[in-house]
Amino acid sequence: DAGVIQSPRHEVTEMGQEVTLRCKPISGHNSLFWYRQTMMRGLELLIYFNNNVPIDDSGMPEDRFSAKMPNASFSTLKIQPSEPRDSAVYFCASSSDQNEKLFFGSGTQLSVL
Amino acid sequence: DAKTTQPTSMDCAEGRAANLPCNHSTISGNEYVYWYRQIHSQGPQYIIHGLKNNETNEMASLIITEDRKSSTLILPHATLRDTAVYYCIVRAFTGTASKLTFGTGTRLQVTL
């Protein structure tokens, strides 16, 4: 198994632009998590899905952030419009109900100029 | 989920055992202790978890005190590749996925 796959690995954009981060969970996993990591705030959970349904989005910072999971093998995290304070590493993770280990992707390093 | 307290940083000589403590004095009966680590520029990696019995796998051992208010992660023979931030997390296992909340962790530096 290739593990959790995130793309792009790096994204540099200008303030005001739309940014879309992508995640492919491990096949067979039914839960997907989006985290954000910064030096100041550490690892923060933004949202998680179970069986493609959003369960808890209380960590989503504001309406500029949205996440979707149209099917079991794909999820997106969109920021529109982006701001410099959104600069961070965004991680996607997946797990199964039978085994609550979370498997993380390599992350997307986002820089908003 | 119960709050955990870990030292900010620790050093360990290569080849020696690294013992990373974690306090979780408010842990509930149905909450497990999980350990993850994050090597620089990588996503967090699962290490081990347990409820009340000591656990061992190919990566580490987990020792949980009888009152479950604290635990210790043991890396028996630390190598330079074990340099990372180690997170102790307490979380209930409900049979379906629930959120995993990371604290600030312990930064372990393994030296020659």
Interface residues (C-beta under 8 A of the other chain):
Chain A: V4 N30 S31 F33 Y35 G42 L43 L45 Y48 N50 I55 D56 F91 A93 S95 S96 D97 E100 K101 L102 F103 F104 G105 S106 G107
Chain B: Y36 Q38 Q42 G43 P44 Q45 Y46 H49 R91 F93 G95 T96 A97 S98 K99 L100 T101 F102 G103 T104
